Amino acid sequence: MSNTIHKRLNALRSFMEEKGLHAFIIPTTDSHLSEYPALHWAAREWISGFTGSAGTVVVTREKAGLWTDSRYFLQAETELEGSGVDLFKDGLPTTPTMEEWLGSELGRGESVGIDGNVYAAKEAFNLSHKLNMKGLHLISDYDPFASIWHDRPAIPTNPIFVLPEKYTGEAASKKIARICDIIEKQGAESLLVAALDTIAWIFNIRGNDVKCNPVAVSYAYISRKETVLFIDPKKLTAETSDYLKSEDVTIAEYSKIYDYVAKIQTSVCLDSNKVTFSLYNTIPSDNRIIDIPSPADLMKSIKNETEIQGFKNAMERDGVALVRFFMWLEKAIPQGGVTEIMIPQKLVEYRSQQDNFVGESFDTISGYGPNGAIVHYHVSEKSSLEVKAEGFLLIDSGAQYFDGTTDITRTVAVGPLSEQMKKDYTMVLKGHIDLATAIFPQGTRGSQLDILARRTMWDNGINYLHGTGHGIGHFLNVHEGPQNIRMNENPTTMLVGMVTSNEPGLYRAGQYGIRTENLILTQHETTTEFGDFYSFKTLTLCPIDTTPVIKEMLTAEEISWLNEYHKFVYDRLSPLLTEDEKRWLKDKTNEI
C-alpha cells in the first residue's frame, strides 16, 4: 500500500507543479461538508491511506502531513507507516497548526491550493487570512482528483424513499413553513442548505448514498415563494416525486444549484460552516447574507413526541437484540475461536431479526485488550484479535431503524481483571452516572456539563481526549449537532427534546480501553423561583456489566441509580424475551 500512496502523492505533486501550486490541502469532507462522505469524495483517504473519519492532509512538493485528533493517533500511526505522510497530533501544544507548518515550509509569495467545492466557506476565509499573514496565497480553483484519481467512484445515484409521518410526526410542508417563520425573524427571505442530514429531515426523505447514514446527495433552497430540492432525477421514483410535489417542493437537477444560486435576488440565510467556499462565492455580491447557525439544524435536534416515542421503541428492539448477542458472547468466549471481526457480524445478525431494522448506524468498534485503547478502532482481518477469557472487551455499536437510531458502548469483563482495571472501570461508571443524574438550569451548555463525567478521573490525574456526548439523529446520522457535551466551548444550549450520548472513557495505550455509553433525552425537571431546570432521561436499554465494579468507590446515590437503571432495563425488556433470556437478564440486572 505504501508504494501506491507514494505514486498518488507524486501524481498530485505533478498536478501542483503544472498549476503553479506549492502546497495542497485535502480535507475529509465532500461538497456537503459531511462527516462521512460518499466514496466519490474520499480523496483524503485515497491520497494518504488513513481511513479515520476526521483528518486533513497537507502536501507540499517535498513533504506531506496528516493532522488528526486524539481519537485516531494510534490508528494513524499504523496506517501511515511507510506512506511518506507524517502524523501531526492535532490539539497537542507541541503540534504546529497547518498554517504554521506551511509558513515554515513555503516561501513568501508561494501558493496553497484547496478545492473550494469541498472546503467550508468559513474555514476557507480563515485559512486565507492566516496564510496572507505569512505571505502565502490561497487558490481555490482546482480539483486535482478529477484528473489524477482514474478509477474514482461516481457520485451515487441510489433511489430515495419517503419516511412516513407515522415516523417523522410532521409533514415536510409544515417544517418548511416553520423554517420560513424563523428565518424571516432573522431578516432573511430564504435559506440555503447543503447538509445532507438536514435536507433529509426537512423533506422527510431518506437515502442510501453514504454508508450507515440514510441520506441522499442533494441541495435545498427554501423560501415562501419557492422551495427547491436539487437532486439527480435518477434518484426519484414516482412515489417520491408525487410526495414532494404534494408538499409544494420544486425538483431541479442536482448540478443546477450553482446556476440557480447565481441568480437569486433575495436575502439569504446560511451557515458558512456548512456551505462550501465555492457555493458561498456564487451568491451575487449585492445579496444580503445572514450567516448564522442553521435554524433547521436546531429544529432537527429537538425531537417531537413521535420521534421520541420512536427512539423508545427502537431501544426496546435493540435491547432485545443485545441481550441475545451478549448471551451468545458469554457462552462462546470460553469455548474459544471468538474474534473481534466476528462481533460486528453477530450484532447485525441479531439486530436484523428485529422489526424496522435498516442497517448499522456506524461501523462497529470491537476492541479486545490493547485494541480497546484505540478510540475509533476499525477491525480488519489483519488486526483482528481472538477474544481470550481474560481482561476487557469494548464494543461500540449502533443500528438504524425506521423509527430511531441507536448508539451504545459496553465494556465487558471476559475474564479475570486486575485491581487497576476494576478501579478504572468504576471511575468511568461514576462519570457516566454523574452526568446521567445531572439537574441543570435552562441555558446550560454542554461544556458546562462535561466536568461531571470527568471529575473523578481528573481527581486521579486521568483524562480522555474525545467528547463526552454528541447529538443523535432520528433515523439519520449517528453524529448530529448542534449540541454536544465536551470540553470545547459550544454556544448551543441543551434543550428539551434533544437526544445526546453519554460516553466517558478511559484508555491505557497498549493495555485496554473502557467506555460506557447510553443515549439520554433532555427533559424538563422542575420550575422554581430561579427558573426552569432540566434533567436527562436515559433511553438505552442494556445492562451495564457490574463484575468490574468496586462498590466501595460508588456513593449511595450512584449505587441507587445503577440499581434503578437495571430495574428499568429488566422491566422494559423482559416481556419481549424468552424464559431463558429473562433469567439471563435478571442475573445481569440484579442489585449490587
Long-range contacts (C-beta under 8 A, 24 or more apart in sequence): 1-49, 1-83, 2-49, 2-81, 2-82, 2-83, 2-84, 4-49, 5-47, 5-48, 5-49, 5-83, 5-84, 5-85, 6-83, 6-84, 8-46, 8-47, 8-148, 9-47, 9-59, 9-64, 9-84, 9-85, 11-148, 12-47, 12-59, 12-144, 12-148, 13-59, 13-61, 14-148, 15-142, 15-144, 15-147, 15-148, 16-59, 16-61, 16-113, 16-144, 17-61, 19-113, 19-139, 19-142, 20-111, 21-111, 21-112, 21-113, 21-139, 21-142, 22-60, 22-61, 22-106, 22-107, 22-110, 22-111, 22-112, 23-58, 23-59, 23-60, 23-61, 23-102, 23-105, 23-106, 23-110, 23-111, 23-112, 23-113, 24-58, 24-59, 24-112, 24-113, 24-114, 24-144, 25-56, 25-57, 25-58, 25-98, 25-112, 25-113, 25-114, 25-119, 25-127, 26-56, 26-57, 26-58, 26-59, 26-115, 27-56, 27-114, 27-118, 27-119, 28-53, 28-54, 28-55, 28-56, 29-118, 29-119, 29-120, 30-118, 31-117, 31-118, 31-194, 31-276, 32-194, 32-195, 32-196, 32-217, 32-219, 33-118, 33-120, 33-194, 33-195, 33-273, 33-274, 33-275, 33-276, 34-195, 34-196, 34-210, 34-213, 34-215, 35-477, 35-479, 36-210, 36-211, 36-212, 36-213, 36-477, 37-210, 38-153, 38-155, 38-156, 38-209, 38-210, 38-217, 39-153, 39-156, 40-152, 40-153, 40-154, 40-155, 40-156, 41-118, 42-153, 43-118, 43-145, 43-149, 46-145, 46-149, 47-145, 48-79, 48-80, 48-83, 48-85, 49-79, 49-80, 49-83, 49-85, 50-75, 50-76, 50-79, 50-80, 50-85, 51-75, 51-79, 51-378, 52-76, 52-79, 52-376, 52-378, 53-376, 56-98, 57-85, 58-98, 58-101, 58-102, 60-102, 60-105, 60-106, 62-105, 63-105, 65-98, 65-101, 67-95, 67-97, 67-98, 69-465, 69-466, 70-375, 70-465, 70-466, 71-375, 71-376, 71-465, 71-466, 72-375, 72-376, 74-373, 74-374, 74-509, 75-374, 75-376, 75-377, 75-378, 91-465, 99-127, 99-130, 99-131, 99-134, 102-131, 102-134, 102-136, 103-134, 103-136, 106-134, 106-136, 108-134, 108-135, 108-136, 109-135, 109-136, 109-137, 110-136, 110-137, 111-136, 111-137, 111-138, 111-139, 112-136, 112-137, 112-138, 112-139, 113-138, 113-139, 113-140, 113-141, 113-142, 113-144, 114-138, 114-139, 114-140, 114-277, 115-140, 115-142, 115-143, 115-144, 115-145, 116-140, 116-141, 116-276, 116-277, 116-278, 116-281, 117-143, 117-276, 117-277, 117-278, 117-279, 118-143, 118-276, 119-276, 119-277, 120-272, 120-273, 120-274, 120-275, 120-276, 120-277, 121-272, 121-273, 121-275, 121-276, 121-277, 121-279, 121-280, 121-281, 122-272, 122-273, 122-291, 123-273, 123-277, 124-277, 125-272, 125-277, 140-277, 140-278, 155-217, 155-232, 155-254, 156-208, 156-209, 156-217, 157-232, 157-234, 157-235, 158-207, 158-208, 158-209, 158-216, 158-235, 159-207, 159-208, 159-234, 159-235, 159-236, 159-237, 159-240, 160-205, 160-206, 160-207, 160-216, 160-231, 160-235, 160-236, 160-237, 160-240, 161-205, 161-206, 161-207, 161-237, 161-239, 161-240, 162-204, 162-205, 162-239, 162-240, 162-243, 163-204, 163-205, 163-206, 163-402, 163-475, 164-204, 165-204, 165-306, 166-306, 167-306, 167-307, 167-310, 167-402, 167-403, 167-475, 168-204, 168-306, 168-307, 168-474, 169-304, 169-305, 169-306, 169-307, 170-304, 170-306, 171-204, 171-247, 172-202, 172-203, 172-204, 172-244, 172-247, 172-249, 173-247, 173-248, 175-201, 175-202, 175-204, 175-296, 175-299, 176-202, 176-222, 176-227, 176-247, 176-248, 176-249, 178-299, 179-222, 179-295, 179-296, 179-299, 180-222, 180-223, 180-224, 182-295, 182-299, 183-222, 183-269, 183-290, 183-295, 186-269, 186-290, 186-292, 186-295, 187-267, 187-288, 187-290, 188-266, 188-267, 188-268, 188-269, 188-288, 188-290, 189-223, 189-224, 189-225, 189-266, 189-267, 189-268, 190-221, 190-222, 190-223, 190-264, 190-266, 190-267, 190-268, 190-269, 191-220, 191-221, 191-222, 191-223, 191-268, 191-269, 191-270, 191-294, 191-295, 191-296, 192-219, 192-220, 192-221, 192-261, 192-268, 192-269, 192-270, 192-275, 192-279, 192-283, 193-219, 193-220, 193-221, 193-222, 193-270, 193-274, 193-294, 193-296, 194-219, 194-274, 194-275, 194-276, 194-279, 195-274, 195-294, 195-297, 197-300, 197-473, 197-476, 197-477, 197-480, 198-274, 198-294, 198-296, 198-297, 198-300, 199-229, 200-476, 201-296, 201-300, 201-473, 201-474, 201-476, 202-296, 202-300, 203-229, 203-244, 203-247, 203-249, 204-243, 204-247, 205-240, 205-244, 206-475, 206-476, 207-235, 211-363, 212-359, 212-360, 212-361, 212-362, 212-363, 212-400, 212-478, 213-476, 213-477, 213-478, 214-358, 214-400, 214-475, 214-476, 215-476, 215-477, 217-254, 218-254, 219-254, 219-257, 221-257, 221-260, 221-261, 221-264, 223-266, 225-266, 226-250, 228-252, 228-260, 230-254, 230-255, 230-256, 230-257, 230-260, 258-282, 269-294, 269-295, 270-294, 271-297, 293-482, 293-492, 297-481, 297-482, 298-482, 298-492, 298-495, 300-473, 300-476, 300-480, 301-471, 301-480, 301-481, 301-482, 301-483, 301-495, 301-497, 301-498, 302-495, 302-496, 302-497, 302-498, 303-474, 303-497, 303-498, 303-499, 303-521, 304-497, 307-404, 307-474, 308-497, 308-499, 308-521, 309-403, 310-401, 310-402, 310-403, 310-404, 310-474, 310-475, 311-403, 311-404, 311-405, 311-474, 311-499, 311-519, 311-521, 311-539, 312-404, 312-539, 313-401, 313-403, 313-404, 314-356, 314-399, 314-401, 314-403, 314-404, 314-405, 314-406, 315-404, 315-406, 315-519, 315-539, 315-540, 315-541, 316-541, 316-572, 316-573, 316-576, 317-354, 317-355, 317-356, 317-357, 317-401, 318-351, 318-354, 318-399, 318-401, 318-406, 318-408, 318-541, 318-542, 319-540, 319-541, 319-542, 319-569, 319-572, 319-573, 320-354, 320-573, 320-576, 320-577, 321-347, 321-350, 321-351, 321-353, 321-354, 321-399, 322-350, 322-408, 322-410, 322-542, 323-542, 323-573, 323-577, 323-581, 323-584, 323-585, 324-350, 324-581, 325-350, 326-410, 326-412, 326-542, 326-543, 326-588, 327-581, 327-584, 329-412, 333-387, 333-388, 333-389, 333-414, 333-415, 334-389, 336-386, 337-386, 338-386, 338-387, 339-384, 339-385, 339-386, 339-387, 340-366, 340-367, 340-368, 340-371, 340-379, 340-383, 340-384, 340-385, 340-387, 341-366, 341-379, 341-380, 341-381, 341-384, 343-379, 343-395, 344-379, 344-397, 347-395, 347-397, 351-399, 354-401, 356-401, 356-402, 356-403, 357-399, 357-400, 357-401, 358-399, 358-400, 358-401, 358-402, 358-475, 359-399, 359-400, 360-397, 360-398, 360-399, 360-400, 361-398, 361-399, 361-400, 361-405, 361-406, 361-407, 361-478, 362-397, 362-398, 362-407, 362-478, 364-395, 364-396, 364-397, 365-394, 365-395, 365-396, 365-397, 365-409, 366-393, 366-394, 366-395, 366-396, 366-397, 367-393, 367-394, 367-395, 367-513, 368-392, 368-393, 368-394, 368-414, 369-511, 369-512, 370-509, 370-510, 370-511, 370-512, 371-513, 372-411, 372-507, 372-512, 372-513, 372-514, 373-507, 373-508, 373-509, 373-510, 373-511, 373-512, 373-513, 374-513, 375-466, 375-505, 375-507, 375-513, 387-414, 388-414, 388-415, 389-414, 389-415, 390-414, 390-415, 390-416, 391-415, 391-416, 391-417, 391-421, 391-512, 392-417, 392-421, 392-425, 392-512, 392-513, 392-514, 392-548, 394-512, 394-513, 394-514, 394-515, 396-515, 396-517, 398-478, 400-475, 401-475, 402-475, 403-475, 404-474, 404-475, 405-472, 405-473, 405-474, 405-475, 405-476, 405-477, 405-478, 406-519, 406-540, 407-472, 407-478, 407-501, 407-517, 407-519, 408-517, 408-518, 408-519, 408-540, 408-542, 409-503, 409-505, 409-515, 409-516, 409-517, 410-516, 410-517, 410-542, 410-544, 410-545, 411-513, 411-514, 411-515, 411-516, 411-545, 411-548, 412-545, 412-547, 413-545, 413-547, 413-548, 417-547, 417-548, 421-512, 421-548, 422-548, 422-549, 422-550, 423-550, 423-553, 424-462, 424-506, 424-508, 424-514, 425-514, 425-548, 425-549, 426-548, 426-549, 426-550, 426-553, 426-554, 427-456, 427-457, 427-460, 427-462, 427-506, 427-553, 428-457, 428-504, 428-505, 428-506, 428-514, 428-515, 428-516, 429-516, 429-544, 429-549, 429-554, 429-558, 429-562, 430-456, 430-553, 430-554, 430-558, 431-455, 431-456, 431-457, 431-468, 431-504, 432-502, 432-503, 432-504, 432-516, 432-517, 432-518, 433-554, 433-558, 433-561, 433-562, 434-558, 435-468, 435-469, 435-485, 435-502, 435-504, 435-520, 435-536, 436-502, 436-518, 436-520, 436-536, 436-538, 436-561, 436-565, 437-535, 437-536, 437-557, 437-561, 438-535, 438-536, 439-525, 439-526, 439-533, 439-534, 439-535, 440-494, 440-533, 440-534, 440-535, 441-530, 441-531, 441-532, 441-533, 441-534, 442-493, 442-531, 442-532, 442-533, 442-534, 443-493, 444-493, 444-494, 444-534, 445-489, 445-490, 445-491, 445-492, 445-493, 445-494, 446-483, 446-484, 446-485, 446-486, 446-490, 446-492, 446-494, 446-500, 447-485, 447-486, 447-487, 447-488, 447-489, 447-490, 449-485, 449-494, 450-485, 450-486, 450-487, 453-485, 453-502, 453-504, 454-487, 454-504, 457-504, 457-506, 462-506, 464-504, 464-505, 464-506, 464-507, 466-505, 468-502, 468-503, 468-504, 469-500, 469-501, 469-502, 469-503, 469-520, 470-500, 470-501, 471-498, 471-499, 471-500, 472-499, 472-500, 472-501, 472-519, 474-499, 494-522, 494-534, 495-522, 496-522, 496-523, 496-524, 496-534, 497-521, 497-522, 498-522, 499-539, 500-536, 502-536, 502-538, 516-544, 538-565, 538-568, 541-568, 541-569, 541-572, 541-573, 542-569, 543-569, 543-585, 543-588, 543-589, 545-588, 546-588, 546-590, 546-592, 549-592, 551-592, 559-592, 562-592, 563-591, 563-592, 566-590, 566-591
